[in-house]
Amino acid sequence: MGSADVDFRALFEAAPGLFLVLDPDLRIVAVSDAYLAATMIRRDDVLGRGIFEVFPDNPDDPAATGVGNLRASLERVRKTGKPDTMAVQKYDIRRPEGGFEVRYWSPVNSPVFDDLRRVRYIIHRVEDVTEFVRLREHGDEQEAMTAELRERAEKMEAEIVSRSQELQTANAELRKAGTAKNEFLSRMSHELRTPLAAILGFSELLATRDLGEKPDEWGRMIHVAGEHLLTLVDEIMDLSRIEAGTVGISTEAVPLRPLVEEAFQLMRPVAAGHDITLYDPVFLEAAAAAYVLADRQRLTQVVINLISNAIKYNRHRGTVTVEAEEDEGRIRLSVADTGAGIDPDQLPRLFTPFDRLDAAASGIDGTGLGLALSRRLVEAMGGRIGVRSRRGVGTTFWLELAIARPAAVDAAEAITEDLLATREYASELRVLYIEDVVANVRLVEEIFARRPSIRLIPAMQGQLGIELARDHHPHLIFLDLHLPDITGADVLAALRRDAATRAIPVVVLTADATRRELDRLKRLGARSYESKPIGMRRLLELVDEHAPAGDRVPN
C-alpha cells in the first residue's frame, strides 16, 4: 500500500497521545481524539479557533498563569524554531455545562518546518498529571492508589523526572547563552570605547589649548569618530530589538526594481570615491516587475548594506553587479563583487556580530554589525540570506524573499460609471479600517476619495482598533485577520462583548477564504466576509450598503 492510500489524519486523530496542532497564528488545525476526551471539547467547535480562545484562564482564579506560560512557550518555539519543554502547569479546563475543572499538565511544544525551514505548525503534546499531583498533595497515595493508579503514577513520575532532566539541559543551554551574551557585551564595550577615546581626547585638546592651525583637523576627527559611534549604537539597538522581538517590521508588497535602483543611485557617489564600477542591476524575466513581501525601509537598509560592503571590500577598480531572478515562487537578489574573496572556513563567521575577519587589520572602516543585522532583518521578513565566495575571484551575497501581490484591492477591475462617480452622503460616514499594511490603507484612501463624505480612521494594530471603535463609534469596520499584536478574530470577539461596539457592522477582509473560517467568523458576529483581493466595485458597494438609512443622496 502506497503513502497515497494512508489516511494520515485518521491515524493522527486515533493516536493514543494527547496532541494538538497549531498554525503559526496559534489557531487549532488538528486535534487527537484523546486530547478531545481529556479536555472535554468537540473537534468541530475548536478547529480554526485560537488556542487561547478555546482554553482561557479560569476567571475565578486570579493567580492563574496557564495562558501566560503557554503563550511564552509557543512564542519561544516560533522565534527559535526549537522544541520547548514546560514544567508541570496548573491549567484549568472549562466544563461543557459551565464552570472550570482544576487540571495539571506536563506539556511539550515542538515545531514542524516547511521546505524553507520556517515554522509551519507547532505540535502541542500534553500529559494529564492531575491525579498524580492530587495524590502527592494529599499525601495519601499509598492508601488511595489502586494497582492501576499506582502504575499510572509511576509512569507520570518517570515522565516528570524526564522533563526535569530536559529542563536542566535547557537551563544549561541558557547559562551558555548567557555567557555568550556577556562576551558579546564585553566586546561591544571595547568597540564603543575605541571611538569614545578619540572623541574625549580631541575634545580635551580643544578645551585646553588656544585654537590654532589644527583645530579644524581635530574637529573633523571628532566628527568622524562621533558618526562611527552613532552608527554602532544604532545597529546595536536594532540587533537588541530584533532579539527581544520588538523591532518594528511591517511587511507589505514592495516593488523590488525601483527599490534596488534607488539604492544604486544613493551608492554611486560612494563607488566613485573608491574607484569602483557599479553596473546597472539586471532583472531576469519575472523579477523585472516583481513585488516582494518585505518592510520597505528595512529592505532598503539591507540592500544598501550589501552594496556598501561590495564596494568597500572590492579590489582597486573592481566592479559590483546586482542580479534578481525568480526561483520557485521567491525572488533571489544577488550582489557580487570582484574582491579578494573569503576562505570557506571563514564564511560561517561573516554573520557574527563584531567579527570583521581580517577587515580591521586592513584599515577598512566598519562596525562588524551590518551583516548580522541584515540576516536578522531578512529573517524577520520571512526570507533567507546567504553567501558564496572564491579566493581571487570575489564574493556574492544573496537574499530571498517571497513574491507578493501588489495590493489587497484589485484596482484594475472594471467598474461601472455610477460607482466610479463621486457620491456624497447627507452626513459624515465614519469607516474604521484595522489593517497593518500601509499600502493597503493608502489604496483604500484613494478609492474612498470617490466618497468625500467618508472619514477613514486607520488602525495598524488590533488593540488600537478596539479603542478607536469605542471612541469614534464608526458606522462600519473593515477588519484584517492578521495583525501584529492580536488576531482579527480576537478583535471581533472584543467588539461583540462590548455593548458600545456590539452593533457596529464588521466586514472581514483577508486572504484566508476557507468555508470553516467563514463559518467561524460569522459565529463571532462578522456581518460579511470578503476575500482579498477585493474588487474596487465591491468595496464601494459595501460602503453604500452600510451607509445609515436615508443618508445616501440619489444620483
JOSULRA-V632834 format. One record per residue. N is the residue number from 1. OMEGA is omega in degrees with one decimal (NA if undefined). Layout:
BEGIN
n=(N | N)
omega=(OMEGA | OMEGA)
END
This chain:
BEGIN
n=(1 | 2 | 3 | 4 | 5 | 6 | 7 | 8 | 9 | 10 | 11 | 12 | 13 | 14 | 15 | 16 | 17 | 18 | 19 | 20 | 21 | 22 | 23 | 24 | 25 | 26 | 27 | 28 | 29 | 30 | 31 | 32 | 33 | 34 | 35 | 36 | 37 | 38 | 39 | 40 | 41 | 42 | 43 | 44 | 45 | 46 | 47 | 48 | 49 | 50 | 51 | 52 | 53 | 54 | 55 | 56 | 57 | 58 | 59 | 60 | 61 | 62 | 63 | 64 | 65 | 66 | 67 | 68 | 69 | 70 | 71 | 72 | 73 | 74 | 75 | 76 | 77 | 78 | 79 | 80 | 81 | 82 | 83 | 84 | 85 | 86 | 87 | 88 | 89 | 90 | 91 | 92 | 93 | 94 | 95 | 96 | 97 | 98 | 99 | 100 | 101 | 102 | 103 | 104 | 105 | 106 | 107 | 108 | 109 | 110 | 111 | 112 | 113 | 114 | 115 | 116 | 117 | 118 | 119 | 120 | 121 | 122 | 123 | 124 | 125 | 126 | 127 | 128 | 129 | 130 | 131 | 132 | 133 | 134 | 135 | 136 | 137 | 138 | 139 | 140 | 141 | 142 | 143 | 144 | 145 | 146 | 147 | 148 | 149 | 150 | 151 | 152 | 153 | 154 | 155 | 156 | 157 | 158 | 159 | 160 | 161 | 162 | 163 | 164 | 165 | 166 | 167 | 168 | 169 | 170 | 171 | 172 | 173 | 174 | 175 | 176 | 177 | 178 | 179 | 180 | 181 | 182 | 183 | 184 | 185 | 186 | 187 | 188 | 189 | 190 | 191 | 192 | 193 | 194 | 195 | 196 | 197 | 198 | 199 | 200 | 201 | 202 | 203 | 204 | 205 | 206 | 207 | 208 | 209 | 210 | 211 | 212 | 213 | 214 | 215 | 216 | 217 | 218 | 219 | 220 | 221 | 222 | 223 | 224 | 225 | 226 | 227 | 228 | 229 | 230 | 231 | 232 | 233 | 234 | 235 | 236 | 237 | 238 | 239 | 240 | 241 | 242 | 243 | 244 | 245 | 246 | 247 | 248 | 249 | 250 | 251 | 252 | 253 | 254 | 255 | 256 | 257 | 258 | 259 | 260 | 261 | 262 | 263 | 264 | 265 | 266 | 267 | 268 | 269 | 270 | 271 | 272 | 273 | 274 | 275 | 276 | 277 | 278 | 279 | 280 | 281 | 282 | 283 | 284 | 285 | 286 | 287 | 288 | 289 | 290 | 291 | 292 | 293 | 294 | 295 | 296 | 297 | 298 | 299 | 300 | 301 | 302 | 303 | 304 | 305 | 306 | 307 | 308 | 309 | 310 | 311 | 312 | 313 | 314 | 315 | 316 | 317 | 318 | 319 | 320 | 321 | 322 | 323 | 324 | 325 | 326 | 327 | 328 | 329 | 330 | 331 | 332 | 333 | 334 | 335 | 336 | 337 | 338 | 339 | 340 | 341 | 342 | 343 | 344 | 345 | 346 | 347 | 348 | 349 | 350 | 351 | 352 | 353 | 354 | 355 | 356 | 357 | 358 | 359 | 360 | 361 | 362 | 363 | 364 | 365 | 366 | 367 | 368 | 369 | 370 | 371 | 372 | 373 | 374 | 375 | 376 | 377 | 378 | 379 | 380 | 381 | 382 | 383 | 384 | 385 | 386 | 387 | 388 | 389 | 390 | 391 | 392 | 393 | 394 | 395 | 396 | 397 | 398 | 399 | 400 | 401 | 402 | 403 | 404 | 405 | 406 | 407 | 408 | 409 | 410 | 411 | 412 | 413 | 414 | 415 | 416 | 417 | 418 | 419 | 420 | 421 | 422 | 423 | 424 | 425 | 426 | 427 | 428 | 429 | 430 | 431 | 432 | 433 | 434 | 435 | 436 | 437 | 438 | 439 | 440 | 441 | 442 | 443 | 444 | 445 | 446 | 447 | 448 | 449 | 450 | 451 | 452 | 453 | 454 | 455 | 456 | 457 | 458 | 459 | 460 | 461 | 462 | 463 | 464 | 465 | 466 | 467 | 468 | 469 | 470 | 471 | 472 | 473 | 474 | 475 | 476 | 477 | 478 | 479 | 480 | 481 | 482 | 483 | 484 | 485 | 486 | 487 | 488 | 489 | 490 | 491 | 492 | 493 | 494 | 495 | 496 | 497 | 498 | 499 | 500 | 501 | 502 | 503 | 504 | 505 | 506 | 507 | 508 | 509 | 510 | 511 | 512 | 513 | 514 | 515 | 516 | 517 | 518 | 519 | 520 | 521 | 522 | 523 | 524 | 525 | 526 | 527 | 528 | 529 | 530 | 531 | 532 | 533 | 534 | 535 | 536 | 537 | 538 | 539 | 540 | 541 | 542 | 543 | 544 | 545 | 546 | 547 | 548 | 549 | 550 | 551 | 552 | 553 | 554 | 555)
omega=(-179.5 | -179.2 | -179.6 | -178.6 | -177.0 | 176.6 | -174.9 | 178.4 | 178.8 | 178.1 | 179.6 | -176.4 | -179.3 | -178.6 | -175.4 | -178.3 | 178.8 | -174.8 | 174.2 | 179.2 | -178.0 | 171.3 | -177.1 | 176.6 | 178.0 | 172.6 | -176.7 | 179.8 | 177.9 | -179.0 | -179.5 | 179.4 | 179.8 | 178.2 | 178.4 | -177.6 | -176.6 | -176.0 | 175.1 | 178.0 | 176.2 | -175.2 | -176.6 | -178.1 | -171.8 | -178.1 | -180.0 | -179.5 | 177.6 | -175.7 | -177.8 | 170.7 | 179.8 | -176.3 | 177.1 | 172.4 | 175.9 | -177.4 | 179.0 | 179.9 | -177.4 | -180.0 | -176.9 | 179.9 | -174.9 | -178.1 | -177.9 | -179.0 | -179.8 | 178.7 | 179.6 | 179.4 | -179.8 | 177.3 | 177.7 | 178.0 | -179.2 | -175.6 | -173.8 | -175.7 | -179.3 | 176.1 | -179.7 | 179.3 | -177.8 | 171.3 | 178.7 | -174.4 | 166.6 | -176.4 | -175.6 | -176.1 | 179.9 | 178.1 | 178.0 | -177.5 | -179.7 | -178.3 | -177.2 | 178.8 | -178.4 | 178.6 | 174.4 | -173.8 | 173.1 | -171.1 | 169.5 | 178.9 | -173.7 | -179.3 | 169.8 | -171.8 | 170.6 | -175.9 | -178.1 | 178.8 | 171.7 | -179.8 | -179.8 | 177.5 | 170.8 | 176.4 | 179.8 | -178.3 | -178.4 | 171.5 | 179.1 | -177.3 | -175.8 | -176.8 | 179.6 | -179.0 | -179.8 | 179.8 | 178.3 | -178.1 | -175.4 | 175.2 | -177.7 | -175.5 | -177.8 | -179.9 | -171.0 | -172.8 | 164.5 | 179.1 | -179.1 | -180.0 | -179.6 | 179.2 | 179.2 | 179.9 | 179.5 | 178.3 | 179.5 | 180.0 | 177.6 | 178.3 | -179.3 | 176.6 | 179.1 | 179.2 | 178.9 | 177.8 | 177.9 | 178.4 | 176.9 | 176.3 | 179.0 | 178.6 | 177.2 | 177.4 | 177.6 | 178.0 | 177.2 | 178.0 | 178.0 | 177.1 | 178.4 | 179.1 | 178.2 | 177.3 | 178.4 | -179.7 | 178.1 | 178.1 | 179.1 | 179.4 | 178.4 | -178.4 | 178.9 | -177.2 | -178.6 | 176.8 | 178.6 | 178.1 | 178.5 | -179.4 | -177.4 | -177.5 | -177.8 | 177.4 | 176.7 | 177.3 | 178.8 | -176.4 | -173.0 | -178.0 | 171.3 | -180.0 | -179.6 | -175.0 | -171.5 | -175.5 | 179.0 | 179.4 | 177.6 | 179.0 | 178.8 | 179.7 | 176.9 | -178.6 | -180.0 | 179.9 | 178.5 | 177.3 | 177.8 | 179.6 | 179.7 | 177.4 | -179.6 | -179.0 | 179.0 | -178.2 | 176.0 | 179.8 | 177.4 | 178.6 | -179.6 | 179.6 | 179.3 | -179.7 | -179.7 | -179.6 | -177.5 | 179.1 | -178.4 | 177.4 | 177.2 | -176.0 | 176.8 | 177.0 | -175.8 | 175.9 | -171.2 | -172.0 | 179.8 | 178.7 | -179.8 | -179.9 | 176.8 | 177.5 | 177.8 | -179.3 | 178.8 | -174.0 | -178.2 | 178.1 | 178.3 | 178.9 | 179.3 | 178.6 | 178.1 | -178.3 | 179.1 | 178.5 | 173.6 | 175.8 | 178.6 | -178.7 | -178.4 | 178.6 | -174.8 | 172.0 | -172.5 | -178.0 | -176.5 | -178.1 | -171.9 | 167.9 | 177.7 | 178.5 | -173.3 | 167.7 | -172.0 | -177.4 | -177.8 | 177.6 | 175.7 | 178.2 | -179.2 | -178.2 | 178.9 | 179.5 | -179.8 | 178.4 | 179.0 | 178.1 | 179.7 | 177.5 | -173.8 | -173.8 | 179.6 | 173.8 | 177.9 | -178.0 | 177.2 | -178.3 | 174.9 | 177.9 | 178.3 | -178.1 | 177.5 | 179.3 | 177.9 | 179.8 | 175.6 | 175.2 | 178.1 | 176.6 | 176.6 | 176.8 | -177.5 | 176.9 | -173.8 | 174.7 | 178.5 | -178.3 | -174.6 | -177.3 | -174.8 | 178.4 | -177.5 | -177.0 | 179.3 | -175.8 | -179.2 | -178.4 | -173.4 | -175.7 | 177.4 | -179.6 | 176.0 | 178.4 | -176.0 | -177.6 | -178.1 | -173.3 | -177.6 | -179.3 | -178.8 | 177.4 | 179.4 | -179.0 | 176.2 | -179.4 | -175.0 | -178.7 | -172.5 | -178.0 | 176.6 | 178.9 | -180.0 | 179.3 | -177.2 | 178.0 | 179.8 | 179.1 | 177.1 | 177.2 | 178.2 | -177.0 | 178.8 | 177.0 | -178.6 | -175.4 | 168.6 | -173.8 | 174.6 | 178.2 | 179.5 | -179.0 | -179.8 | -175.9 | 177.7 | 171.6 | 179.9 | 172.6 | 179.3 | 176.6 | 179.8 | 173.2 | -176.9 | 172.0 | -174.2 | -177.8 | 178.3 | -176.8 | 179.6 | -175.8 | -177.9 | -178.8 | 178.8 | -179.9 | -177.1 | -175.9 | -176.3 | 177.5 | -179.5 | -176.8 | 176.5 | -177.2 | 179.2 | 169.1 | -177.8 | 178.1 | -178.5 | 176.9 | -177.9 | 179.7 | 176.7 | 179.8 | -179.3 | -170.4 | -176.4 | 179.3 | -173.9 | -177.8 | 179.6 | 179.1 | -178.6 | -179.7 | 177.7 | 176.1 | -179.8 | -180.0 | -178.4 | 173.5 | 176.1 | 175.8 | -174.2 | -179.4 | -177.1 | 170.6 | -177.8 | 179.6 | -178.3 | 174.1 | -175.5 | 175.2 | -176.5 | -178.7 | 177.1 | 178.2 | 178.2 | -179.3 | 179.4 | 177.4 | 178.4 | -175.1 | -170.3 | 179.7 | -178.0 | 176.8 | -175.7 | 177.3 | 168.3 | -171.6 | 171.4 | -176.7 | -173.8 | -176.6 | -173.2 | -175.7 | 177.1 | -177.7 | 175.3 | 177.7 | 176.6 | 177.6 | -178.7 | 179.5 | 179.5 | 178.4 | -177.9 | 178.6 | -175.7 | -179.2 | -177.5 | -176.2 | -172.1 | -173.5 | -177.9 | 178.5 | -179.4 | 175.6 | -178.0 | 175.7 | -179.1 | 178.0 | -178.4 | -173.3 | 176.1 | -179.0 | -179.3 | 179.2 | 178.6 | -179.7 | -179.1 | -179.2 | 177.1 | 175.8 | 178.6 | 175.5 | 177.3 | 178.6 | 176.6 | -172.4 | -177.1 | -179.6 | 173.1 | -1.4 | 178.3 | -179.7 | 179.9 | -179.1 | -179.4 | 179.3 | 178.7 | 176.5 | -179.7 | 178.5 | 179.8 | -178.6 | -175.1 | 174.1 | 179.2 | -178.1 | 177.2 | -178.1 | -175.3 | 178.2 | -179.2 | 177.3 | NA)
END
